[in-house]
Amino acid sequence: MVVAQQVYQKAQVVERKDYAEDLWSIRIRPEEPLIFRPGQYATLGMWEGRKIVERPYSIVSSPLEDEIEFFFELVPQGGLTPRLKETEVGETVVMRRQAKGLFAFDGKTGHAQHFMVGTVTGIAPYVSMVRTLAREKSSNRPPGFRVVILHSASRSHEFAYREEMEALSKESKWLTYIPTISRPWEDPSWEGEVGRAEDVLRKFLDNLKLGTSNTTVYLCGHPQMIVNVQGILERRGFGKEQIRQELYWVPKNDEK
């Protein structure tokens, strides 16, 4: 128990939002502040008997916020999300005291353009990055600084942060948010982009002039999307050092 107290801290759920039957977010208030960089993840858990069942999740909130936000997609047979789905405001979860991860905004390359591609909950680290950029002074940014987010989902109700990103895009000249759906026949009112991320990627690389000389690319979410997009980028001449990746799970052999 002493070891658990050293590694974990309690965190109270202070807010919850449900976007679909299998998509929701929570905000938690930990006992002590969590130090992290935008794009990193924290490990959440719940007690199951005498052990803690835990999983890592990308942090949605900015380090400049007082609470920690997470965005979940239900894994029906998963070890933790079915329990987190039942968690209500006022209840308590546990969280490791240290955030981890190398998937962070890279402002050291000198690149003015940052192209962020994600699927459904893969938007989480980008929201953290964008919220932080929106609150920071822009004086140190290179000329022509721009962030482009390409967010892919099956249907439009899966874009949990669409309103926030679109509002910020209107306020900030440096941000472009592009949602695209892959199942328009299930979403007849949708009038935006259609296709998987890898289907529309080339269009925006060309139209927005996201070239190899001035662009860092970030890929987060479904592993097959990451494999497909990385292949497109490498054939375009992007070096591996220009591509950041965050896989949300390791595919089984039959998924590769």
Secondary structure, 3 states (H helix, E strand, C coil): CHHHHHHEEEEEEEEEEEEECCEEEEEEEECCCCCCCCCCEEEEEEEECCEEEEEEEECCCCCCCCCEEEEEECCCCCCCHHHHHCCCCCCEEEEECCCECCCCCCCCCCCCEEEEEEEHHHHHHHHHHHHHHHHCCCCCCCCCCEEEEEEEECCHHHCCCHHHHHHHHHHCCCEEEEEEECCHHHCCCCCCEECCHHHHHHHHHHHCCCCCCCEEEEEEECHHHHHHHHHHHHHCCCCHHHEEEEECCCCCHHHC
